[in-house]
Amino acid sequence: MSLLEVRDLHVRFGQTAAVRGADIVVERGETHCIVGESGCGKSVTSLAVMGLLAKGAERRAARMAFDGIDLLPMNERALSRLRGDRIAMIFQEPMTSLNPAYTVGSQMAEVRTRHKGGTRRAALDRAEELLGRVGITAPGLRLGQFPHQLSGGLRQRVMIAMALMNDPELLIADEPTTALDVTIQAQILRLLAQLQAELGLGLMLITHDLGVVARVATRVSVMYAGQVVETATTAELFANPRHPYTRGLLDCLPVPGKLPPGSQLGTIPGMVPKLTEGFRGCGFRSRCAYAQPACEADIPLYGTTHLSRCVLSA
Amino acid sequence: MLALLVSLTVLTLAFTLTRLSGDLAISIAGPAATQEDVEMVRRAYGLDRPLLQQFFSWVGRAAVGDFGESFFFRARVSDLILERMPVTLTLGLVGLCIALVVSIPMGILAAVRENTWVDRLVQLVAMLGQAMPGFWLGLIMMIFFGLQLGWLPVSGTGSWEHYVMPGMVLAFSAIPALTRLTRSGMIQALGSDYIRTARAKGLSRFSILFKHALRNAALPVVSIASVQLGFMLGGSIVIESVFALHGVGFLAWESITKNDFPVVQAVVLVLACIYIALTLAADMLNALLDPRLRG
């Protein structure tokens, strides 16, 4: 049984379809990266799994299960027993994701006592241990500090430590390094990869950085215009990309030694389509050199281990 | 420092405004007085001295709590005010408590049910409160609760029941602003990233609403509540005369009609100082609530 299984997820905000066919399977102990450009629906997919979509969002899916537990019929109360306990999440905005009115220690301790009970003292001890573990110096001192006294990198470390308070089985990280300095980005990624390996976490990492994917991912799902267009193991995807969008994306990636100095990087011509009511078929067809009439119908994911949502893969 | 400057400004205003209201000596001497009587009064009360000299001698004495003597009550102004202060303070606090108890839950409810009929109903009630004049509401309540139902006493200060109706009337004027501030503060807080984090942590709805959201939404409410309490203390002039509560407001009203300017000046000054103290207290309370405001 997979740790997380999402089949044919759809999310719409009024007239706009944000996600229109996301299939994601995360196995225990693997790092599954979801890549795609801004607005492709990767963040919305992760929020949909957590049940954290904004008011007014409409969600439906063929299946959405965590460790075999069906998440679809769950109400807020039932979901809240899983969230923060067995599934944890960290966000893109470390500067605003912590409550400014409470100390780091208080915010970390409450998630432990909420799900596991025990004394506040014990929870604070665990918080201190985890702050040390995510590489924060003087963790005892940090417990008593408020978020505004910490830098962005430190706050994201606090968020990571807080997510680990109850030993979750699945950690969803939504572009956890986007808002940070480049040097801090590398540190945070290294930390996440290291924790994932040590704790055997299932990590669902959302990013738009293919360099990150190459370094940490076990498996990759590429999203475009609200759909997962390709899924494969990292090595397979980089060596043998099937979907024209994935190929275009990899051509844009600067690889030392691949191109002679002074030559231009690849680009993908055209624009992302507007996903209004009634848009069907492949979202990439208007930019694709291989487009054909069949691309205007709904296309399933072809393949068994290396999946591709393209008529060429049929 | 700022508080001191504001007090000085108020001091000056209180002094000059009372002088602008006409020749005090004439009104003290009364309509039947001759020119000689008026001159005598003017000398007796020191009104013949240069204005600046009058001002500084008043300020000097006011600084040590001596506001002089009332022209009509034949008593020390400070005693008059001290004697009536408890009534006004009780009334103001009762009004504020009722206002907070009503408006905070209403504001939270409206925020949680944003853009539903519950929200609109709350806003409607708040608007009605804004539009209703206090003295009129006071009279209506007197007729209904006091005379027809006979539940509450209509006037006086004998027991706690005497404060219920005027307290409610005062509260009514503060409820609209406090409700709307609570509502907008809660809507903003509930849409914030840290509330999304709190939900991702699986915290209970109670903890999300009251621990995480309300604490941040409370800051503007605290600031405005202190201002409202100031308004209530000053604005109780109307309510105290409607309900015949012998507080500072009633005293102010009496002295204004009789041109008893030492009392008027002193009341204005004391209320202004309380106002300043309240604002200071609100700032300190906010610093307790929000660590970012601590120096």
HADDOCK unambig.tbl for C-alpha pairs under 7 A between the chains (distance, minus, plus):
assign (segid A and resid 80 and name CA) (segid B and resid 202 and name CA) 3.97 0.50 0.50
assign (segid A and resid 80 and name CA) (segid B and resid 203 and name CA) 6.56 0.50 0.50
assign (segid A and resid 81 and name CA) (segid B and resid 202 and name CA) 5.95 0.50 0.50
assign (segid A and resid 82 and name CA) (segid B and resid 202 and name CA) 6.95 0.50 0.50
assign (segid A and resid 83 and name CA) (segid B and resid 200 and name CA) 5.59 0.50 0.50
assign (segid A and resid 83 and name CA) (segid B and resid 201 and name CA) 5.56 0.50 0.50
assign (segid A and resid 83 and name CA) (segid B and resid 202 and name CA) 4.66 0.50 0.50
assign (segid A and resid 84 and name CA) (segid B and resid 200 and name CA) 5.89 0.50 0.50
assign (segid A and resid 84 and name CA) (segid B and resid 201 and name CA) 3.85 0.50 0.50
assign (segid A and resid 84 and name CA) (segid B and resid 202 and name CA) 5.16 0.50 0.50
assign (segid A and resid 88 and name CA) (segid B and resid 200 and name CA) 6.80 0.50 0.50
assign (segid A and resid 88 and name CA) (segid B and resid 201 and name CA) 6.97 0.50 0.50
assign (segid A and resid 89 and name CA) (segid B and resid 200 and name CA) 6.40 0.50 0.50
assign (segid A and resid 96 and name CA) (segid B and resid 193 and name CA) 5.74 0.50 0.50
assign (segid A and resid 96 and name CA) (segid B and resid 194 and name CA) 6.27 0.50 0.50
assign (segid A and resid 97 and name CA) (segid B and resid 193 and name CA) 4.82 0.50 0.50
assign (segid A and resid 97 and name CA) (segid B and resid 194 and name CA) 4.32 0.50 0.50
assign (segid A and resid 97 and name CA) (segid B and resid 197 and name CA) 6.04 0.50 0.50
assign (segid A and resid 98 and name CA) (segid B and resid 194 and name CA) 4.97 0.50 0.50
assign (segid A and resid 99 and name CA) (segid B and resid 194 and name CA) 5.11 0.50 0.50
assign (segid A and resid 101 and name CA) (segid B and resid 216 and name CA) 6.89 0.50 0.50
assign (segid A and resid 101 and name CA) (segid B and resid 289 and name CA) 6.80 0.50 0.50
assign (segid A and resid 101 and name CA) (segid B and resid 290 and name CA) 5.27 0.50 0.50
assign (segid A and resid 101 and name CA) (segid B and resid 291 and name CA) 6.11 0.50 0.50
assign (segid A and resid 111 and name CA) (segid B and resid 201 and name CA) 6.04 0.50 0.50
assign (segid A and resid 114 and name CA) (segid B and resid 203 and name CA) 6.74 0.50 0.50
assign (segid A and resid 148 and name CA) (segid B and resid 292 and name CA) 6.96 0.50 0.50
